[in-house]
């Protein structure tokens, strides 16, 4: 019976639980083999943030250790937008988007294909309109 309880506790500790992300503050984290398998040989780590309709955001994902992809999803898992390579031709990711509906959003950090894992920095910034 004890082995069954330990198996149940292990399974419960792996329940999907995205990490809250603070606005305008970079997160330094690490993508590991303990994260979400992508089905392409790599792994992903999810974060969540609450956004308002009309918000314009920039999501910046930087890693010197893997080819990054950033994905913005609605709470139900529908992909809103994604970016593989930043405009500077690096393997970092930079995504700009306008939010259509108020709600909870998932930001997925993942490695391209089987490029591995490692340290990364993630930052979400609400952009302010330029005032005339």
N, C-alpha and C positions, 0 to 999 in steps of 0.2 A: 504494500500500500504506500509506503514511503516513496518509492521510486515514481509511482503515479503522481503523487503530490508534487514532487520536484519537477516532473515533466510539465505539469499544468502551470506551475509558477514560471518556468522558463518560457512557455508559450505566451502567458499573460504579459510577461515583461517585453515581449516583442510586438505587442499590439501597436497598430499605427498611431503615432503620436507626434504630429509636426511640432516644431520648436517655434515659440513666439519670436518675432524679429522686431527690434526697436528701429524706429525711423531715424534717418540721418546719422546713424552710428554704425560704423563698420563692425561686422562680426568676423572674427578670425576663428576658423574652425578646420576640421579635417574630415575628408571623405575616406571611409574605410570599408573593408570587406564585411563589416557588421551592419552596414546601412542597407537600404532597399535594393534588391537585385533588379536591374533594368531589363533583363531578358536578352541583352546584347553582350553579356560578359562583363559589364561594368556595374557600378552602384550609384545610388542617388540618395540625397538627404533633403528632407522637406522642412520648410519653415512656413509660418502663416502670419498674415497681417490683415488688419481691417482697413478697408479703403472706401472712400465715398464716391458716389457718382460724379463724374467730371474731373476727378483727380488726374493729374498728369504725373507719371512717375518715371524715374530712371532706375534700373536695376543693373548694378555693376558687379561682375563676378571676375575675380582675378586669381590665377594660379600659375605658378612657375613649375608645378609638378604634374599637371595633367591638362589635356585639351578640354576646356570647360564648355558646358551648355547650360543656359538658364531658361527655365520654363515657368510661365505664369499661368496658373490654372484657377478655375472657379472652385468653390468648395466641393462640388460634385465630381471634380476630376477632369472637367472639360478644359482642353487647352485653349487659352485666350491668345497667347503670343509666346514666341520663343526666339532665342538667338544663339548661334553657334560661335561665330567669330566677330570680334569688334571691328569697327571701321578702320582701325589702325593696322589691319592685316595680322594681328596677333591671334593666338588661340584663346584669348580671354573673351568674355561675353559682355555685351552692353545692349540693354533692351530699353526702349522708350515706348510707352503706351499711355492711352487715355482710358480711364475706367468708365464703363457703361452703366454699371449697377452697383449700388452700395452693398457691401457684404464682406465676408471673410474670403481671402484669397490665399492660395498655396503658391509658394515660390520653391521650385525644385532645382537643386544644384546637382548636376551629374557630369560624368566624364563621357566624352565622345567614344562610342564603341567600347573597346577594351583598353583604352589608353591609361587605365589605372585609377589611382586615387592619390590622396595627399592633402597638403595644406591648401587653404584658399581663403580669400577675403570676399565677403558679400556685403553690399551696401545698397539700401533702398532709399531714394530721395524723392520727396514730393516737390515737383517743380512749381515755381511761382510764376504767374503770368507777368510779363513786362508791363509796367504802368507807363502810359504816355506822359 
